[in-house]
Amino acid sequence: MVVGSSEPTSSRLTHAFAAKQSGAPLEHFAFERRDPGPGDVEIRILYCGVCHSDIHQARSEWVAVGKGSEFPMVPGEQEVGNGAAKAPQHHSAPLVRLPSSS
C-alpha cells in the first residue's frame, strides 16, 4: 500500500484478494502498483481485517447512500505491517516500528 499522493513513476506487481464483481467471492488478484513518490510512505502489509462494512461494499449494498461500488475491489482495512520505505522528501512521518507482543 502506498499512502500519499503523487504522479506514478513506475509500477510493481502486487497480489491481493479481490471481488471482481458485486457479490462475487474473493479470489486472487494481481495488479500493478506504482513506486512511492514524494511524500509517500510504503507499508508492507502483513495482516488485514475485513469488517462487515467491507462486505456490504463488496456486495454493492450501499448504493442508496452514495456512490456505488467499483470493481475489482480489494476489501479490507485495519492493516498491520512494517514501514518499508519512504521518499527522501517525506519529513513529517518517520517510520516507527512497534514492539510485537509475544
C-alpha positions in Angstrom: 0.0 0.0 0.0 1.3 3.4 -0.8 -0.1 6.2 1.3 0.1 9.7 -0.1 -0.3 11.4 -3.5 2.0 11.9 -6.4 2.2 11.1 -10.1 3.1 7.5 -10.9 6.7 6.9 -11.6 6.8 3.1 -12.3 4.9 0.1 -11.0 5.3 -3.2 -9.3 3.3 -6.4 -9.3 1.1 -6.7 -6.2 -1.0 -9.6 -5.0 -4.3 -9.4 -3.1 -7.8 -11.0 -2.9 -10.5 -9.1 -4.7 -14.2 -9.3 -5.6 -14.2 -8.9 -9.3 -18.0 -8.1 -9.4 -20.8 -7.4 -6.9 -21.3 -10.4 -4.6 -18.5 -12.5 -6.1 -16.3 -14.5 -3.8 -12.8 -13.1 -3.2 -10.2 -14.5 -5.4 -6.5 -14.0 -6.2 -5.9 -10.7 -8.0 -2.6 -9.3 -9.3 -2.3 -5.7 -10.2 0.5 -3.1 -10.8 1.2 -0.6 -8.1 3.4 2.5 -8.6 6.6 3.2 -6.7 6.4 5.6 -3.8 6.7 9.2 -4.9 7.5 12.4 -3.0 5.6 12.5 0.3 4.6 8.8 0.2 5.2 6.1 2.7 5.3 2.4 1.7 3.8 -0.1 4.1 4.4 -3.9 3.7 1.1 -5.2 4.9 1.3 -8.4 7.0 -2.3 -8.7 8.2 -5.6 -7.0 7.2 -9.0 -7.1 8.8 -12.2 -7.3 6.8 -15.2 -5.8 8.6 -18.9 -6.0 8.0 -18.8 -2.7 6.2 -16.3 -4.1 3.7 -18.7 -7.0 3.0 -21.6 -4.6 2.3 -19.4 -2.6 0.0 -18.3 -5.7 -1.9 -21.9 -6.7 -2.4 -22.9 -3.1 -3.6 -25.4 -2.9 -0.8 -24.8 0.8 -0.1 -25.7 2.2 -3.5 -28.7 4.0 -1.9 -26.5 6.0 0.5 -23.9 7.2 -2.1 -21.8 6.2 -5.0 -22.0 2.5 -6.0 -19.1 0.2 -5.6 -16.3 0.0 -8.1 -14.8 -3.3 -9.2 -12.4 -5.1 -9.0 -12.4 -4.3 -5.2 -9.8 -5.3 -2.7 -11.7 -5.0 0.6 -10.1 -4.6 3.9 -8.8 -2.0 6.4 -7.2 -2.0 9.8 -3.9 -3.1 8.3 -0.9 -4.2 10.3 2.5 -4.1 8.7 6.0 -2.7 8.6 7.2 0.6 7.2 9.1 -0.5 4.2 10.3 2.8 2.6 9.6 6.5 2.5 10.5 9.1 0.0 13.6 11.2 0.9 11.4 14.4 0.8 8.9 13.0 3.4 9.9 14.6 6.7 6.7 14.5 8.7 6.1 10.8 9.1 9.1 8.9 10.5 9.0 5.1 10.1 8.2 3.7 13.5 8.5 0.0 14.5 6.2 -1.0 17.3 7.3 -3.9 19.6 5.5 -7.1 19.0 3.7 -8.8 21.9 4.9 -12.3 22.3 
